[in-house]
Amino acid sequence: MEFPEIIRDIMFYSKINQGELADILDVNQTTVGQWKSGKKKPGYDNIVKIYETFGITPDELFGVTEITRKLDFSELFRKQV
């Protein structure tokens, strides 16, 4: 699930609108609109607020799954000799 869809789900299941979410997170309503449209993603402080308010972990918020967490990217960072 992509981030904009997760934001919409938070609003739907919490029974709040865009303005109410903006008030809860102390951001501009336009900011929430940009999150919902996928134009922007929240910064660290807002990620923490979303977690504290709704219990959504950063992994869940950005759609990280068990499969993507288990991928090993170490080969990408090894220096070739």
CNS distance restraints for C-alpha pairs under 8 A (distance, minus, plus):
assign (resid   1 and name CA) (resid   5 and name CA) 6.57 0.50 0.50
assign (resid   1 and name CA) (resid   6 and name CA) 6.83 0.50 0.50
assign (resid   1 and name CA) (resid  62 and name CA) 7.97 0.50 0.50
assign (resid   1 and name CA) (resid  63 and name CA) 5.40 0.50 0.50
assign (resid   2 and name CA) (resid   6 and name CA) 6.42 0.50 0.50
assign (resid   2 and name CA) (resid  62 and name CA) 6.58 0.50 0.50
assign (resid   2 and name CA) (resid  63 and name CA) 5.85 0.50 0.50
assign (resid   3 and name CA) (resid   7 and name CA) 6.33 0.50 0.50
assign (resid   3 and name CA) (resid  35 and name CA) 7.74 0.50 0.50
assign (resid   3 and name CA) (resid  36 and name CA) 7.88 0.50 0.50
assign (resid   3 and name CA) (resid  38 and name CA) 7.25 0.50 0.50
assign (resid   3 and name CA) (resid  41 and name CA) 7.80 0.50 0.50
assign (resid   3 and name CA) (resid  61 and name CA) 6.19 0.50 0.50
assign (resid   3 and name CA) (resid  62 and name CA) 5.17 0.50 0.50
assign (resid   3 and name CA) (resid  63 and name CA) 6.58 0.50 0.50
assign (resid   4 and name CA) (resid   8 and name CA) 6.32 0.50 0.50
assign (resid   4 and name CA) (resid  35 and name CA) 5.83 0.50 0.50
assign (resid   4 and name CA) (resid  36 and name CA) 4.43 0.50 0.50
assign (resid   4 and name CA) (resid  37 and name CA) 6.11 0.50 0.50
assign (resid   4 and name CA) (resid  38 and name CA) 5.43 0.50 0.50
assign (resid   5 and name CA) (resid   9 and name CA) 6.14 0.50 0.50
assign (resid   5 and name CA) (resid  36 and name CA) 7.05 0.50 0.50
assign (resid   6 and name CA) (resid  10 and name CA) 6.17 0.50 0.50
assign (resid   6 and name CA) (resid  61 and name CA) 6.42 0.50 0.50
assign (resid   6 and name CA) (resid  62 and name CA) 7.90 0.50 0.50
assign (resid   7 and name CA) (resid  11 and name CA) 6.38 0.50 0.50
assign (resid   7 and name CA) (resid  35 and name CA) 7.27 0.50 0.50
assign (resid   7 and name CA) (resid  36 and name CA) 6.21 0.50 0.50
assign (resid   7 and name CA) (resid  61 and name CA) 7.87 0.50 0.50
assign (resid   8 and name CA) (resid  12 and name CA) 6.10 0.50 0.50
assign (resid   8 and name CA) (resid  36 and name CA) 6.49 0.50 0.50
assign (resid   9 and name CA) (resid  13 and name CA) 5.96 0.50 0.50
assign (resid  10 and name CA) (resid  14 and name CA) 5.85 0.50 0.50
assign (resid  10 and name CA) (resid  54 and name CA) 7.72 0.50 0.50
assign (resid  11 and name CA) (resid  15 and name CA) 5.76 0.50 0.50
assign (resid  11 and name CA) (resid  16 and name CA) 5.08 0.50 0.50
assign (resid  11 and name CA) (resid  17 and name CA) 6.14 0.50 0.50
assign (resid  11 and name CA) (resid  18 and name CA) 7.38 0.50 0.50
assign (resid  11 and name CA) (resid  21 and name CA) 7.15 0.50 0.50
assign (resid  12 and name CA) (resid  16 and name CA) 6.57 0.50 0.50
assign (resid  12 and name CA) (resid  17 and name CA) 7.90 0.50 0.50
assign (resid  16 and name CA) (resid  20 and name CA) 5.77 0.50 0.50
assign (resid  16 and name CA) (resid  21 and name CA) 6.47 0.50 0.50
assign (resid  17 and name CA) (resid  21 and name CA) 6.27 0.50 0.50
assign (resid  18 and name CA) (resid  22 and name CA) 6.19 0.50 0.50
assign (resid  18 and name CA) (resid  29 and name CA) 6.34 0.50 0.50
assign (resid  18 and name CA) (resid  32 and name CA) 6.36 0.50 0.50
assign (resid  18 and name CA) (resid  33 and name CA) 7.08 0.50 0.50
assign (resid  19 and name CA) (resid  23 and name CA) 6.22 0.50 0.50
assign (resid  19 and name CA) (resid  29 and name CA) 5.38 0.50 0.50
assign (resid  20 and name CA) (resid  24 and name CA) 6.13 0.50 0.50
assign (resid  21 and name CA) (resid  25 and name CA) 6.14 0.50 0.50
assign (resid  21 and name CA) (resid  29 and name CA) 7.92 0.50 0.50
assign (resid  21 and name CA) (resid  32 and name CA) 7.43 0.50 0.50
assign (resid  22 and name CA) (resid  26 and name CA) 5.68 0.50 0.50
assign (resid  22 and name CA) (resid  27 and name CA) 4.90 0.50 0.50
assign (resid  22 and name CA) (resid  28 and name CA) 5.70 0.50 0.50
assign (resid  22 and name CA) (resid  29 and name CA) 5.13 0.50 0.50
assign (resid  22 and name CA) (resid  31 and name CA) 7.70 0.50 0.50
assign (resid  22 and name CA) (resid  32 and name CA) 6.21 0.50 0.50
assign (resid  23 and name CA) (resid  27 and name CA) 6.42 0.50 0.50
assign (resid  23 and name CA) (resid  28 and name CA) 7.70 0.50 0.50
assign (resid  23 and name CA) (resid  29 and name CA) 7.89 0.50 0.50
assign (resid  25 and name CA) (resid  46 and name CA) 6.89 0.50 0.50
assign (resid  25 and name CA) (resid  49 and name CA) 6.33 0.50 0.50
assign (resid  25 and name CA) (resid  50 and name CA) 7.22 0.50 0.50
assign (resid  27 and name CA) (resid  31 and name CA) 6.57 0.50 0.50
assign (resid  27 and name CA) (resid  32 and name CA) 7.51 0.50 0.50
assign (resid  28 and name CA) (resid  32 and name CA) 6.87 0.50 0.50
assign (resid  29 and name CA) (resid  33 and name CA) 6.34 0.50 0.50
assign (resid  30 and name CA) (resid  34 and name CA) 6.23 0.50 0.50
assign (resid  31 and name CA) (resid  35 and name CA) 6.32 0.50 0.50
assign (resid  31 and name CA) (resid  40 and name CA) 7.80 0.50 0.50
assign (resid  32 and name CA) (resid  36 and name CA) 6.18 0.50 0.50
assign (resid  33 and name CA) (resid  37 and name CA) 6.19 0.50 0.50
assign (resid  34 and name CA) (resid  38 and name CA) 6.02 0.50 0.50
assign (resid  34 and name CA) (resid  39 and name CA) 5.02 0.50 0.50
assign (resid  34 and name CA) (resid  40 and name CA) 5.40 0.50 0.50
assign (resid  34 and name CA) (resid  41 and name CA) 7.76 0.50 0.50
assign (resid  35 and name CA) (resid  39 and name CA) 6.13 0.50 0.50
assign (resid  35 and name CA) (resid  40 and name CA) 5.12 0.50 0.50
assign (resid  35 and name CA) (resid  41 and name CA) 5.49 0.50 0.50
assign (resid  35 and name CA) (resid  42 and name CA) 7.20 0.50 0.50
assign (resid  42 and name CA) (resid  46 and name CA) 5.59 0.50 0.50
assign (resid  42 and name CA) (resid  47 and name CA) 6.08 0.50 0.50
assign (resid  43 and name CA) (resid  47 and name CA) 6.19 0.50 0.50
assign (resid  44 and name CA) (resid  48 and name CA) 6.29 0.50 0.50
assign (resid  45 and name CA) (resid  49 and name CA) 6.33 0.50 0.50
assign (resid  46 and name CA) (resid  50 and name CA) 6.07 0.50 0.50
assign (resid  47 and name CA) (resid  51 and name CA) 6.23 0.50 0.50
assign (resid  47 and name CA) (resid  58 and name CA) 6.58 0.50 0.50
assign (resid  48 and name CA) (resid  52 and name CA) 6.08 0.50 0.50
assign (resid  48 and name CA) (resid  58 and name CA) 7.99 0.50 0.50
assign (resid  49 and name CA) (resid  53 and name CA) 5.89 0.50 0.50
assign (resid  50 and name CA) (resid  54 and name CA) 5.63 0.50 0.50
assign (resid  50 and name CA) (resid  55 and name CA) 7.05 0.50 0.50
assign (resid  50 and name CA) (resid  56 and name CA) 6.52 0.50 0.50
assign (resid  51 and name CA) (resid  55 and name CA) 4.58 0.50 0.50
assign (resid  51 and name CA) (resid  56 and name CA) 4.69 0.50 0.50
assign (resid  51 and name CA) (resid  57 and name CA) 5.47 0.50 0.50
assign (resid  51 and name CA) (resid  58 and name CA) 7.13 0.50 0.50
assign (resid  52 and name CA) (resid  56 and name CA) 7.79 0.50 0.50
assign (resid  56 and name CA) (resid  60 and name CA) 6.04 0.50 0.50
assign (resid  56 and name CA) (resid  61 and name CA) 6.07 0.50 0.50
assign (resid  57 and name CA) (resid  61 and name CA) 6.01 0.50 0.50
assign (resid  58 and name CA) (resid  62 and name CA) 6.22 0.50 0.50
assign (resid  59 and name CA) (resid  63 and name CA) 6.06 0.50 0.50
assign (resid  59 and name CA) (resid  64 and name CA) 4.86 0.50 0.50
assign (resid  59 and name CA) (resid  65 and name CA) 7.41 0.50 0.50
assign (resid  60 and name CA) (resid  64 and name CA) 5.91 0.50 0.50
assign (resid  60 and name CA) (resid  65 and name CA) 7.62 0.50 0.50
assign (resid  64 and name CA) (resid  68 and name CA) 6.21 0.50 0.50
assign (resid  64 and name CA) (resid  69 and name CA) 6.88 0.50 0.50
assign (resid  65 and name CA) (resid  69 and name CA) 6.25 0.50 0.50
assign (resid  66 and name CA) (resid  70 and name CA) 6.24 0.50 0.50
assign (resid  67 and name CA) (resid  71 and name CA) 6.62 0.50 0.50
assign (resid  73 and name CA) (resid  77 and name CA) 7.27 0.50 0.50
assign (resid  74 and name CA) (resid  78 and name CA) 6.54 0.50 0.50
